[in-house]
Amino acid sequence: MTPILEVRNLSSRIERQGIPLIRSFSFSLQRQERLVLTGPSGVGKSVLLRTIAFLEPLKEGEIYFYGKKLSPNEIPQFRSQVMYLAQKPSLSEGTVEDNFKRVFAFKSQKEKKYNSELVLGFLKQFNLSESFLNQQAKLLSGGEAQILALIRALILEPSVLLLDEPTASIDSFRITAFEKGIVDWVHSSQDRALIWITHQKEQEHRLSTRVLHFEGTNP
């Protein structure tokens, strides 16, 4: 079966001692796969995910989505389907609900509509009341901000999530809910998959269908 995502000979423009942090790296992501990305700190795991999402400049390499090589004019639509969640998410001014609604104003999301019932379902999953929607996003705790960012991504119904240590600031009860929500999300469609960076062995065992160890480029 054609992979949902394939990276061929990717090299990043970000360098260490004059050498690309990522050089000629290739891998594929299958449909319904939960790929856990491991490796030492500082080798470029976050840079790898950000480069795949075209949030960092790509020096060399090709990215294929559902078997088709991406062209530059297809990148905006690709980024609406392949979403990166940072360890410290970027939030907009206003309430939690403002943050949810604002993403539907993007040109790449113009065919989608804000679904309040879907949002309430996700809130319930994280044991959050409807009043959470009225909280100021900038005043949220680190864990609450991570949950906001995840729900904000899920309501856009992407195909691939790129998760950069997303539970680092979340309490143990909500980590369980977070992990279950992600697994349920992948299983709910044949055309979904994720890559998750973690340094926790227990989480790696709970989540992964495959583990990819990344060492980066040695100067």
C-alpha positions as CSV (number, residue, x, y, z in Angstrom):
1,M,0.0,0.0,0.0
2,T,1.2,3.5,-0.8
3,P,2.5,5.3,2.3
4,I,0.5,8.3,3.5
5,L,3.8,10.2,3.8
6,E,7.3,9.5,2.4
7,V,10.4,11.5,2.9
8,R,13.3,11.0,0.6
9,N,16.9,12.2,1.2
10,L,15.8,15.2,3.3
11,S,18.5,17.7,4.4
12,S,17.8,20.7,6.5
13,R,19.2,24.2,6.0
14,I,19.8,24.4,9.8
15,E,23.4,23.5,10.4
16,R,25.8,22.6,13.2
17,Q,29.5,23.4,12.7
18,G,28.8,23.9,9.0
19,I,27.0,20.5,8.5
20,P,23.3,20.2,8.0
21,L,21.6,19.0,11.3
22,I,19.6,16.6,9.1
23,R,21.3,15.1,6.0
24,S,20.0,12.7,3.4
25,F,17.4,11.2,5.8
26,S,14.6,9.0,4.4
27,F,11.6,7.2,5.9
28,S,8.0,6.4,5.2
29,L,4.8,6.6,7.3
30,Q,2.1,4.0,6.6
31,R,-1.6,4.6,7.0
32,Q,-2.8,4.1,10.6
33,E,0.8,3.9,11.8
34,R,1.8,5.4,15.1
35,L,5.5,6.1,14.6
36,V,7.4,7.1,17.8
37,L,10.6,9.0,17.0
38,T,13.4,8.6,19.6
39,G,17.0,9.7,19.9
40,P,19.3,11.8,22.1
41,S,18.4,15.4,22.9
42,G,19.8,18.0,20.4
43,V,20.1,15.7,17.4
44,G,17.3,17.5,15.4
45,K,14.2,15.5,16.0
46,S,12.1,18.7,16.4
47,V,13.8,20.2,13.4
48,L,12.9,17.0,11.4
49,L,9.2,17.3,12.2
50,R,9.2,21.1,11.5
51,T,11.0,20.6,8.2
52,I,8.5,17.9,7.1
53,A,5.7,20.4,7.9
54,F,7.6,23.1,5.9
55,L,8.0,25.3,9.1
56,E,11.8,25.1,8.6
57,P,13.6,25.5,5.2
58,L,14.3,22.4,3.3
59,K,17.7,22.3,1.7
60,E,17.4,19.1,-0.3
61,G,15.0,16.2,-0.6
62,E,11.5,15.3,-1.6
63,I,8.3,14.8,0.3
64,Y,5.5,12.5,-1.1
65,F,1.9,12.7,0.2
66,Y,-0.2,9.7,-0.7
67,G,2.4,8.7,-3.3
68,K,2.5,12.1,-5.0
69,K,5.6,14.3,-4.9
70,L,4.7,17.7,-3.5
71,S,5.2,20.8,-5.7
72,P,5.7,24.2,-4.1
73,N,2.1,25.4,-4.9
74,E,0.7,22.4,-3.0
75,I,2.5,23.2,0.3
76,P,-0.4,25.3,1.8
77,Q,-2.9,22.5,1.3
78,F,-0.4,19.9,2.5
79,R,0.1,21.9,5.7
80,S,-3.7,21.8,6.3
81,Q,-3.4,18.0,6.3
82,V,-0.1,17.4,8.0
83,M,0.0,19.4,11.2
84,Y,2.9,20.0,13.7
85,L,2.1,20.4,17.4
86,A,5.0,22.1,19.3
87,Q,5.9,21.3,22.8
88,K,5.0,24.9,23.7
89,P,2.1,25.7,21.4
90,S,1.5,29.2,19.9
91,L,-1.8,30.6,21.0
92,S,-3.7,33.6,19.8
93,E,-5.2,36.4,21.9
94,G,-8.7,35.9,23.1
95,T,-10.6,33.0,24.5
96,V,-10.1,29.3,24.0
97,E,-13.1,29.2,21.6
98,D,-11.6,32.2,19.7
99,N,-8.5,30.1,19.1
100,F,-10.6,27.2,17.9
101,K,-12.7,29.4,15.5
102,R,-9.8,31.4,14.2
103,V,-8.1,28.5,12.4
104,F,-11.2,28.1,10.1
105,A,-10.5,31.6,8.7
106,F,-7.3,30.3,7.0
107,K,-7.6,30.1,3.3
108,S,-6.5,26.4,3.3
109,Q,-9.4,25.6,5.7
110,K,-12.1,27.5,3.8
111,E,-14.1,24.3,3.0
112,K,-14.4,23.4,6.7
113,K,-16.8,24.6,9.3
114,Y,-16.5,25.1,13.1
115,N,-18.5,22.3,14.7
116,S,-19.4,23.1,18.4
117,E,-20.6,19.6,19.1
118,L,-17.3,18.1,18.0
119,V,-15.5,20.5,20.3
120,L,-17.7,19.7,23.3
121,G,-17.0,16.0,22.7
122,F,-13.3,16.6,22.9
123,L,-13.7,18.7,26.0
124,K,-15.6,15.9,27.7
125,Q,-12.9,13.5,26.8
126,F,-10.4,15.6,28.7
127,N,-12.8,16.1,31.6
128,L,-13.2,19.8,30.8
129,S,-16.4,21.7,31.1
130,E,-18.0,24.0,28.5
131,S,-16.7,27.0,30.5
132,F,-13.2,26.1,29.4
133,L,-14.2,27.7,26.1
134,N,-14.5,31.1,27.8
135,Q,-11.1,31.1,29.4
136,Q,-8.4,33.4,28.1
137,A,-5.9,31.3,26.1
138,K,-2.9,33.3,27.3
139,L,-3.7,32.5,30.9
140,L,-3.9,28.7,30.5
141,S,-1.4,26.4,32.2
142,G,1.1,24.5,30.0
143,G,-1.0,21.4,30.1
144,E,-4.2,23.2,29.2
145,A,-2.4,24.9,26.3
146,Q,-1.3,21.6,25.0
147,I,-4.9,20.3,25.1
148,L,-6.2,23.4,23.4
149,A,-3.6,22.9,20.6
150,L,-4.5,19.2,20.2
151,I,-8.2,19.9,20.0
152,R,-7.6,22.8,17.6
153,A,-5.7,20.4,15.3
154,L,-8.2,17.6,15.6
155,I,-11.3,19.7,14.7
156,L,-9.6,20.5,11.4
157,E,-9.5,16.7,10.6
158,P,-5.9,16.4,9.4
159,S,-4.5,13.2,8.0
160,V,-1.1,13.3,9.8
161,L,-0.1,14.7,13.2
162,L,3.5,15.5,14.0
163,L,3.7,15.6,17.8
164,D,6.7,17.1,19.6
165,E,6.6,15.8,23.2
166,P,3.0,16.9,23.5
167,T,2.4,15.6,27.0
168,A,5.5,17.2,28.6
169,S,3.4,19.7,30.6
170,I,0.3,17.6,31.2
171,D,-0.7,15.9,34.5
172,S,-0.8,12.1,34.6
173,F,-4.6,11.9,34.5
174,R,-4.8,13.9,31.3
175,I,-1.8,12.2,29.8
176,T,-3.9,9.0,29.8
177,A,-6.8,10.9,28.1
178,F,-4.5,12.6,25.7
179,E,-2.9,9.3,24.6
180,K,-6.3,7.5,24.3
181,G,-7.6,10.5,22.2
182,I,-4.7,10.2,19.8
183,V,-5.0,6.5,19.4
184,D,-8.8,6.7,18.9
185,W,-8.3,9.5,16.3
186,V,-5.8,7.3,14.3
187,H,-8.1,4.3,14.4
188,S,-11.2,6.3,13.4
189,S,-10.0,6.5,9.7
190,Q,-7.9,4.4,7.4
191,D,-6.2,7.6,6.2
192,R,-4.6,8.8,9.4
193,A,-1.2,8.4,11.0
194,L,1.1,10.2,13.4
195,I,4.7,10.7,14.4
196,W,5.3,11.3,18.1
197,I,8.6,12.4,19.7
198,T,9.0,11.1,23.3
199,H,11.9,10.4,25.7
200,Q,9.7,8.3,27.9
201,K,10.1,4.5,27.4
202,E,6.8,3.7,28.9
203,Q,5.0,6.1,26.6
204,E,6.9,4.7,23.6
205,H,5.7,1.2,24.5
206,R,2.1,2.3,25.0
207,L,1.8,4.3,21.8
208,S,4.0,2.9,19.1
209,T,3.2,0.6,16.3
210,R,6.8,1.3,15.2
211,V,9.8,3.0,16.7
212,L,12.3,5.0,14.6
213,H,15.6,5.9,16.3
214,F,17.1,9.2,15.0
215,E,20.7,10.1,15.6
216,G,21.0,13.1,13.4
217,T,24.2,14.1,11.6
218,N,27.5,13.8,13.4
219,P,29.8,16.7,12.7
